[in-house]
Amino acid sequence: MQASLTVNGSVHSVDVPDDMPLLWVLRDMVGLTGTKYGCGIGMCGACTVHLDGQPVRSCLLPVGSVGTRAITTIEGVGQTPVGARVQKAWLDIEVVQCGYCQSGQIMSASALLAQNPAPNDDDIDAAMAGNICRCGTYCRIRAAIKNAAAGRE
Amino acid sequence: MTRAAGGPTGASRRGFLKVGAAAAGGLLLGFRWGAADAAARQFAPNAFIRIDRAGKVTLVMPNQEMGQGIYTAHSQLLAEELDVPLARVVTEAAPPDDELYGGPRKRQGTGGSSSIRAGFFPALRQAGADARALLVLAAASQWNVDPASCRTADGRVFHDPSARSADYGELADRAALFPPPKTPAPLKSPKDFKLIGKSVHRLDTPAKVNGSAVYGIDVMPGAVRVAVPIASPVVGGTALSVDDSRAKAVPGVRQIVVLDDLVAVVADHSWAAMKGAAALDIVWNEGPNAAIGSAELWRDLRRDSAKQGVNAKSEGTPDSALADGDLLEAAYEMPFLAHAPMEPLNCTVHVSGGGCEIWTGTQVQTKARAEAAKVLGVAPEQVTLHNYMLGGAFGRRLDVDMVNTAVRIAREVDGPVKVMWTREEDMRHDVYRPACRNIMRATLKDGRIHGWSHKVAAGSVSARMSGKPLKDGLDKGSVEGATEMSYDIPHQRIDYVQVEPRALRLGWWRGVGPNNTIFAIECFVDELAKKAGRDPVDFRLKMLGNEPRLANALKLVAAKSNWGDPLGSRRGRGVAIQNVFGSFLATVAEVEVDEAGEVRVHRFVSAVDCGTVVNPNGVVAQMEGGLIFGMTAALFGDITVAGGRVQQGNFNDYRALRINEAPRVDIHLVASSEAPGGIGEPPTTAAPPSIANAIAAATGIRLRRMPVDRDVLAGRKPA
């Protein structure tokens, strides 16, 4: 299938099978490796991207179902005010350890804050429980989301 | 004005030059270029530092960044003494070289909580100081002044009397001509530290929040074939027959590689390779391990743990002491565990021209290179290894089986190939944390522990990795933590029984031997405290007369955790202490157990004395993360086997802790100028015993096995 994908504001033409997950189209065809493979079954969140601003697990999303929706990846989310605030909040309190899960964490957190500028703990739990971190950075992820929400430096 | 001593000398007196394989990156090893090589000349006074004419400072990292913050901490040590701001520094992974990058042990590798404490703290500072001294000499010789009249700050040399200064970049060419200092340059006094001891921002994290950080799995996207290996599901099995017709029909699949123990699908891109691998029909000759299941493994371990084993330590007269007083006996068991780093194993290899090039993330650079060389039957120098930051390891990437497999596949493929494990293949072919059984016996006399016996029955990771039998049957790694208890117990014996599991390979898992021994010790000490009618903290303090740093950590954590304050019903606090890897930790877990047997850890409080700290925020981060890593194991971790096959394969059946389950973590660092201790592993070990002790306090139920058994806690099963 010939597809035209809008990724981070740029159009990419790819020739890929309909059922190829968007994760692998992004990584191997478009060459954007910031979105990660962690499990392939939608259980870990490392592959999270935005489709028209909504968080999706790209390892389970067939590229044929994307259509004309705008794809945002970790490479582009910093161009949005919310994404930039989240990235800054992540760096301010040094959330990151190995970093492999953090693309997905940031994408989920950005989607949360774009939709809910003042999330409470339950909101954070619900939005972020799909993102696994084996290094255990959860305490700092929660704090960074709250800092980003409150506009705290 | 004194001419600077030791001015530049001619090329003929230079030592010979060794250039690293990546010429464009130009790592100069140990010696400097002569004047004849002016164009390529760089200031590279030692294996750790390069400064170019533009002033860029490259710091070569001997150990590998896997989230523990070592690229930053090591850079702090180098940059402090070199006197450059961290903003000017770029880091580069060291190539394989035991001599240059192996630390005092001359064995290159990242693990064992050793990156700071095992000699790099002084060595890297010295490297920075020596480099700075040469830059000063260069400036002084250029200005015809006494080097002692110069000072440095922020990457510049200053001669205040003549108001001259020069950036290190301007001096690099000249400095490159100086011989190494004959005596080590003096180090800064700690009171002058700008970086060491400060929570400076990490160097690697900006790239990790915007998707630009490259892990091994990310190399050459779309430009390299991908191979997905499917290994025999049973250890020791072989591929009997392979029907690859459906696999070959997947668009993009190029080649099927059939080896004895695995079949790999090689395709143009990852998805085709994964789809092709899933479409393989393989008949395995499973071999004898197919008869093994968890029941057999535990039966063997329990049966063999009754053997006498070998004595690892004996103090006083333990056997008679164990017949003198109030006896308590208990056995504690720990399960097999997987590593499950977020980045599944991967290794890109290009076999060509009598050698190969490798791109991967490994904790052991020289071992990885040696393994590749061994597979190909070439000298290690024929192998070029590019090391990448690791997407988690926890000890998994101390093994080089992935290099072995990748090279075996790659030599059947034309051109470079990225061998990429699926999550299932990664988890099912792990090198597991050994299952252990601890047999504990102790006598109480006058409220104190009088006689003590701890027998550890477990397989040996060292024996498996070295391929050599244990010397005198003793695996020191398995009894680590038990043979050097901080408690003042006059009569003690520690014994070890080697029990090798069939059907599973064993590996180093974060925390290693102490994971198991400290669990058994700290739970048993709690049971003894209860038997003696004593508070668990007081009971321990009375036995820590020989270990004031640990006693202080325990007192601190008791205070900070409000030990002794009442908690609601079904809630309890548990304490666990340890002296491992040169650090002293005391941890309190606060848990709640509901009527369904679900355990919720509300809070961890830890007091940590790890001696001199390079980056306090980094230490706190390791404490937080390690506690959560250990907590995950305590609540869920259990690798089981049926028909020789590991039954867990992904996060749907090997559960990971998630943010909604994460506790509050409060860490208190003890200020200390003692030698640095390690911190990557100890917090993992702290979680299971503190949780088990808290559960006992909350419910009165003593769990002697991990992971926690909800049926027991809910009363559906006896303990």
Interface residues (C-beta under 8 A of the other chain):
Chain A: P17 M20 P21 W24 R27 D28 M29 G31 L32 T33 G34 T35 K36 Y37 G38 C39 G40 I41 M43 C44 A46 T73 I74 E75 G78 Q87 W90 L91 E94 V95 V96 Q97 C98 G99 Y100 C101 Q102 S103 I106 I124 D125 A126 M128 A129 G130 N131 I132 C133 R134 C135 G136 T137 Y138 C139 R140 I141 R142
Chain B: M66 G67 Q68 G69 H201 R202 D204 T205 P206 A207 K208 V209 N210 G211 S212 A213 V214 Y215 I217 D218 P221 G222 V226 P251 H269 S270 W271 M274 A340 P341 M342 E343 P344 M389 L390 G391 G392 A393 F394 T422 R423 N617 A621 E624 G625 G626 L627 I628 F629 T632 N650 F651 N652 A656 L657 R658 I659 N660 A662 R664 V665
